[in-house]
Amino acid sequence: MYATRKAISIILGLTLAGAGLFGFGHMQFHVVEPVSIKLWLIPITIFAAGVATLWGDFKTP
């Protein structure tokens, strides 16, 4: 049971971190007009949530 929860958590963390990086890269390279800081916080927050999830998974034994 514990291994299943940890595997799901790792997959979720990787997915969130990847989506955050993808969103950040999309806004960095494909958006031409100025973007509000509120919109920049969305991919940054998603990436941070993914990294925090992965950190918690790999920090606990």
C-alpha positions in Angstrom: 0.0 0.0 0.0 2.8 2.4 0.9 4.7 1.7 -2.3 1.6 2.4 -4.4 1.0 5.7 -2.6 4.6 6.7 -3.1 4.6 5.7 -6.8 1.4 7.8 -7.4 2.9 10.7 -5.5 6.1 10.6 -7.6 4.1 10.5 -10.8 2.0 13.4 -9.7 5.1 15.4 -8.7 6.8 14.7 -12.0 3.6 15.7 -13.9 3.2 18.9 -11.9 6.9 19.9 -12.3 6.8 19.1 -16.1 3.6 21.1 -16.6 5.0 24.0 -14.7 8.2 24.0 -16.9 6.1 23.6 -20.0 3.9 26.5 -19.0 6.8 28.7 -18.1 8.6 27.8 -21.4 5.4 28.5 -23.4 5.0 31.9 -21.8 8.7 32.7 -22.2 9.0 31.8 -25.9 5.5 32.1 -27.4 3.8 35.0 -25.8 4.6 38.3 -27.4 2.6 40.9 -25.5 3.4 41.9 -21.9 1.9 39.5 -19.4 0.7 40.3 -15.9 2.7 38.9 -13.0 -0.5 37.1 -11.9 -0.3 35.0 -15.0 3.4 34.3 -14.5 2.6 33.0 -11.0 0.5 30.1 -12.4 3.2 28.0 -14.0 5.7 29.0 -11.2 3.2 27.8 -8.5 2.5 24.5 -10.4 6.2 23.9 -10.8 6.8 24.6 -7.1 4.0 22.2 -6.1 5.6 19.5 -8.1 9.1 20.0 -6.7 7.7 20.2 -3.2 5.8 16.9 -3.8 9.0 15.2 -5.1 11.1 16.7 -2.3 8.7 15.2 0.3 8.8 11.8 -1.5 12.6 11.5 -1.7 13.3 13.1 1.7 11.2 10.5 3.7 12.6 7.0 3.8 
